[in-house]
């Protein structure tokens, strides 16, 4: 079977054309999915890869696919380009990727196009019109956090903004959203804005330095697993814990509950940035390999809508649902099989 049949018209999808070209169904033995992960080493990325593998294993057990190839590039864009190029040379059926950049992978995505291999970017969108992106709306996601901080502070206070990796598309989008929201509140002053590299220990060290330089911090816009590190920095400095946001990770939620039990009245808000969004990419990839045709998607992007959030009102209930999970676990959600099917004609 000619893989070029898979995405006849992929470039046109971004312009609002009819959608992905159909293909004759592939035999399961021929279906090999590639997964190129950029940054790794965080618990979020570990759960993301594990989720992709679990989703793939389900399809393999159903006789729909044969092999998942996972490559970990780190934050090195050139290494990720090489990893994707190797997958093209291996002749995989579909390439999925958590990209290090929204634009720097254009050349190798175009190489996949010339080889007729579908490309699906997940977690973070890419701008190349050939690739389908499956992601949360990171601007909307971060806007919810910044709005909550500003409103909880009644529109007044000194805040800090901690984002992930400089230049990373998701981190920079969230950073922009936070600054845009806080700019709408004249009484909010951003006294520091920087990066914690999506790493709990690094975030704790960075925030310890910030705390030493800033005598007043009323609010903290924090994303992903860095929340626990920021919380620990304030605890170690014996400073009042600011109004803060964080990822809905079990370890952070447990620390929040402990603070409340100790009478500190800690105010926090958490929502998932689900690592298991990788399951959505694998689900779409296997369907493409089977010859299914994707419906046209605005901006060639499938936005996963976040449904869950954690507040003080449902903190105990959320933790009860995580009782059998390790402390590193992130609250997860993803498309059902029926929802994935609904993306296709």
Secondary structure, DSSP 8 states (H G I E B T S, - for coil): --GGGTTTTHHHHTTT-SB--------GGG-EEEEEE-S-SSHHHHHHHHHHHHHHHHHHHTTS--EEEEEE-TT-HHHHHHHHHHHHHHT-SEEEEE-S-SSTTHHHHHHHHHTT-EEEEESS----TTSEEEE--HHHHHHHHHHHHHHHTTT-EEEEEEESSTT-HHHHHHHHHHHHHHTT-TTEEEEEEEE-TT-HHHHHHHHHHHHHH-S---EEEE-TTHHHHHHHHHHHTT----EEEEE-BHHHHHHHHHHHHTT----EEEE---TTHHHHHHHHHHHHHTT--BB--GGGEEE------B-GGGHHHHHHHTTTS-TT-B------HHHHHTTB-
